[in-house]
Amino acid sequence: VGIKTKVFFSFGHIGETIEDVEKTFEFIDKHEE
C-alpha cells in the first residue's frame, strides 16, 4: 500500500476507468525517485 492506493481512492470514485488508473500508476512509476 502507499501512494497508488491513495491515488486510487482519491480518483477512482470520480469515475475513472481502470485504464485511467493504470496510466496514472505508470506516470507515478516513471516519476518516483
C-alpha positions in Angstrom: 0.0 0.0 0.0 1.0 3.6 -0.4 0.6 6.4 -2.9 -1.0 4.2 -5.5 -3.7 3.2 -3.0 -4.2 6.8 -2.1 -4.5 7.8 -5.8 -6.9 5.0 -6.4 -9.2 6.0 -3.6 -8.8 9.7 -4.4 -9.6 9.4 -8.1 -11.3 6.0 -8.5 -14.6 7.2 -7.1 -14.7 10.1 -9.6 -15.4 7.6 -12.3 -12.0 6.9 -13.9 -11.8 3.7 -15.8 -9.2 1.1 -14.8 -7.2 2.2 -17.9 -7.0 5.8 -16.5 -5.9 4.4 -13.2 -3.2 2.2 -14.8 -2.0 5.3 -16.8 -1.8 7.2 -13.5 0.2 4.4 -12.0 2.6 4.3 -14.9 3.1 8.1 -14.6 3.8 7.7 -10.9 6.2 4.9 -11.5 8.1 6.9 -14.1 8.4 9.9 -11.8 9.1 8.2 -8.5 12.7 8.6 -7.4 
